[in-house]
Amino acid sequence: MSNAEEVKKALVQAADAARFAPSIHNTQPWRWVVQSGELRLFGVTERQLTEQDPEGRMLLLSCGTALHHAQVALEAEGWRYEISRPDTPENGPLAIITLTEREPIRPEATRHFQMLQVRRTDRRTVTDDAVPESVLTFLTKAAEEGGARLHVLNRDQVIELAVAVEQSQKAQDTDERLRAEMANWVGGEREDGTGIPASALPEELPLTTVAERDFQAKGTLAAGGGHDRSATYAVLYGTGDDSVDWLRGGEALSRLWLTAAEQAVSLLPLSGPVEIPSSRVALREMLGGLGWPFLALRLGSLDPAHSAPPKTPRLPAGQVIEIVD
Ligand SMILES: Cc1cc2nc3c(=O)[nH]c(=O)nc-3n(C[C@H](O)[C@H](O)[C@H](O)COP(=O)(O)O)c2cc1C
């Protein structure tokens, strides 16, 4: 195989592996173009939640998780690469990956790659075993290596988060257009390869201090009888509020999530309070005004007796990857 063919194959495989990435309401708002030895990532506004996410922040976070998944796939094949993230794309690419050289495959790269298929959003309650301090430190480091920060909330701040979540949920429940948009993406069997199926949603919302997002759709997942007393809540944030910061925030989210999965820690994103301006301000205050909140997160220990929740669907490769010869 010529070098050019080898590079093309690696780039297509990376884009394919990125299909496993988590995204807001499983919208998968990305598209890859493999051309002239480059892998270009584009945001897809047709799959943007225009009511819930008019500024496209959740779209950028989601594209960032896909970008990091592609990096994990390349590293698992021993590829080194460079990434440029053009500043204000205006229909241009959000990121361009070029391969540089090959190195021996590192065992942690293989482990990370295995996590792409294992990681899920688990909306069931967590166990009574708190995530150990040492693991939280390790996860905080993973977020930082990914280019963001993680602020672990103290008890009082957890109550403030609960209030912010409630406020944002109320704002969403009373907005007809938002509810209609959500109904398009959530619930039922999801045969088009996008959205959140009923099988990934709890039958009933568990009674927790910080409420999970109420998707207003009937779920079939047994949530478990637990609470969130032993859960840890945190805010993933960055030092800037530009498009590139949100993209990098998504890369950090992916890195943190895969690391958490490796440590048997469940991570549940709570994006509601970031989407509503007033509750986002409350989150920002928890950071002492020093950063820009990307997401609130629930971290908890997984119940070893629970098998993983079912996989959510993904779009076929042909719909998200374009190969230009
Ligand atoms: C930016 C972002 C925000 C999200 N917000 C929420 C949320 O508020 N509540 C929730 O239950 N899941 C949330 N999710 C999880 C997605 O619904 C989930 O990733 C998607 O349905 C795909 O399922 P999977 O993660 O199991 O592969 C979010 C994911 C991302 C990437």
The ligand as an SDF file (V2000), in Angstrom:
LIG
                    3D

 31 33  0  0  0  0  0  0  0  0999 V2000
  -22.7500   18.3560   25.0250 C   0  0  0  0  0  0  0  0  0  0  0  0
  -23.5920   17.2480   25.5810 C   0  0  0  0  0  0  0  0  0  0  0  0
  -24.6590   17.5500   26.4330 C   0  0  0  0  0  0  0  0  0  0  0  0
  -25.4430   16.5210   26.9620 C   0  0  0  0  0  0  0  0  0  0  0  0
  -26.4480   16.8290   27.8520 N   0  0  0  0  0  0  0  0  0  0  0  0
  -27.1630   15.8290   28.4360 C   0  0  0  0  0  0  0  0  0  0  0  0
  -28.1540   16.1250   29.4360 C   0  0  0  0  0  0  0  0  0  0  0  0
  -28.3830   17.2830   29.8200 O   0  0  0  0  0  0  0  0  0  0  0  0
  -28.8290   15.0870   29.9890 N   0  0  0  0  0  0  0  0  0  0  0  0
  -28.6110   13.7810   29.6060 C   0  0  0  0  0  0  0  0  0  0  0  0
  -29.2620   12.8810   30.1450 O   0  0  0  0  0  0  0  0  0  0  0  0
  -27.6800   13.4750   28.6460 N   0  0  0  0  0  0  0  0  0  0  0  0
  -26.9480   14.4690   28.0750 C   0  0  0  0  0  0  0  0  0  0  0  0
  -25.9840   14.1700   27.1310 N   0  0  0  0  0  0  0  0  0  0  0  0
  -25.7670   12.7670   26.7180 C   0  0  0  0  0  0  0  0  0  0  0  0
  -26.3180   12.4950   25.3010 C   0  0  0  0  0  0  0  0  0  0  0  0
  -27.7220   12.4470   25.3300 O   0  0  0  0  0  0  0  0  0  0  0  0
  -25.7110   11.1610   24.7870 C   0  0  0  0  0  0  0  0  0  0  0  0
  -24.3320   11.3480   24.6130 O   0  0  0  0  0  0  0  0  0  0  0  0
  -26.3040   10.7050   23.4630 C   0  0  0  0  0  0  0  0  0  0  0  0
  -27.6640   10.4100   23.6180 O   0  0  0  0  0  0  0  0  0  0  0  0
  -25.5890    9.4550   22.9360 C   0  0  0  0  0  0  0  0  0  0  0  0
  -25.6710    8.3910   23.8610 O   0  0  0  0  0  0  0  0  0  0  0  0
  -24.3690    7.7130   24.4690 P   0  0  0  0  0  0  0  0  0  0  0  0
  -23.6090    8.7540   25.2170 O   0  0  0  0  0  0  0  0  0  0  0  0
  -24.8890    6.6220   25.3970 O   0  0  0  0  0  0  0  0  0  0  0  0
  -23.5540    7.1550   23.3400 O   0  0  0  0  0  0  0  0  0  0  0  0
  -25.1790   15.1660   26.6120 C   0  0  0  0  0  0  0  0  0  0  0  0
  -24.0980   14.8840   25.7590 C   0  0  0  0  0  0  0  0  0  0  0  0
  -23.3060   15.9030   25.2570 C   0  0  0  0  0  0  0  0  0  0  0  0
  -22.1320   15.5550   24.3810 C   0  0  0  0  0  0  0  0  0  0  0  0
  1  2  1  0
  2  3  1  0
  2 30  2  0
  3  4  2  0
  4  5  1  0
  4 28  1  0
  5  6  2  0
  6  7  1  0
  6 13  1  0
  7  8  2  0
  7  9  1  0
  9 10  1  0
 10 11  2  0
 10 12  1  0
 12 13  2  0
 13 14  1  0
 14 15  1  0
 14 28  1  0
 15 16  1  0
 16 17  1  0
 16 18  1  0
 18 19  1  0
 18 20  1  0
 20 21  1  0
 20 22  1  0
 22 23  1  0
 23 24  1  0
 24 25  2  0
 24 26  1  0
 24 27  1  0
 28 29  2  0
 29 30  1  0
 30 31  1  0
M  END
$$$$
